[in-house]
Amino acid sequence: MTVSAISNIAIAIGITEFLGCMFSRKFIFQSDSYTRTVEKFERAKWRRDSTAASLAAKQANPKSQKSAGKI
Amino acid sequence: MHTTTILLTKFILTAKEAIKLKREEDELSGLAGMYYVLSLCVYIIHHGFHHIICCSSLYFAKAEVARRHTMANFYPSIAFVFLYRILASEHSGELVGLLPFQPFNFLQNVTFRGLSTKMTAKELNELWLQTKGLDATKVLSLDVSNVSQACAFAFIYILCTLSIKKIVNDIFGVRAPEGVGGGVDAMLDSPQNQKILSSFGVDANEMKEARKAGKGLGLL
């Protein structure tokens, strides 16, 4: 009785979570809007990283740039 | 001061992203909006215009991805509320298990939920033997020493939720892309939500620091 009750509860929770995962995968994560959003995010991240890298490079050697500007 | 602010505001309006921000700005109260424009101008002067566009678009995208993932977790949680109601009606007042220890007082509210509080250790022993399918008169069980060892459905449900649900989600669930972070955390970083927070009088920078401190302490 106890084993069957516990296994019933465990199976019910497992199946519900599995169905939840499958439905969210089907209706949310495989949709075009989600794919587009992730692509946009990846692009924005790459752009931010490259900008941050260039800013860091500028801050690391400001004197050399100034001297280059004078020449 | 006023003319400089106008000039800087015109400068912001040249970019597409800034136009969007300004439109949303008008919806907010005047003082909070003005404060936001000023802080934005200071940020642009300090970090450069390109940097702010990159950051704002990144935060928008990050918040959007986080929102999708939060929604994907939200809908199954509604299903779990219904599942709890169904299983609780099925197993209410039923002894589901017997703990090998006596739980703390505050934990007993969960482990003993739905069971009769007036039960004695002897009665619980009999009930336990009945649930195991044994004759209480013939078998002398030493399993039960205290009534608090009784385990109701709610405790098993919580344990299953913490273990099985997590394992199934790890196997079949979709993980957020790297850099999105926690759902609500990422959503709070978006410029729109930052403005909403500032309109409520919450300092965004202070909140960021508090969140960082909370993360450091392992609270968030």
Interface residues (C-beta under 8 A of the other chain):
Chain A: M1 T2 A5 I6 N8 I9 A10 A12 I13 G14 T16 E17 F18 L19 G20 C21 M22 F23 S24 R25 I28 F29 Y34 T37 V38 K40 F41 E42 R43 A44 K45 R47 R48 T51 A52 L55
Chain B: H47 G48 H50 H51 C54 C55 S57 L58 F60 A61 K62 E64 V65 R68 M71 A72 Y75 P76 A79 F80 L83 L87 H91 E94 L95 V96 G97 L98 T131 K132 G133 F153 I156 Y157 C160 T161 I164 K165 V168 N169 F172 G173 V174 P177 G179 V180
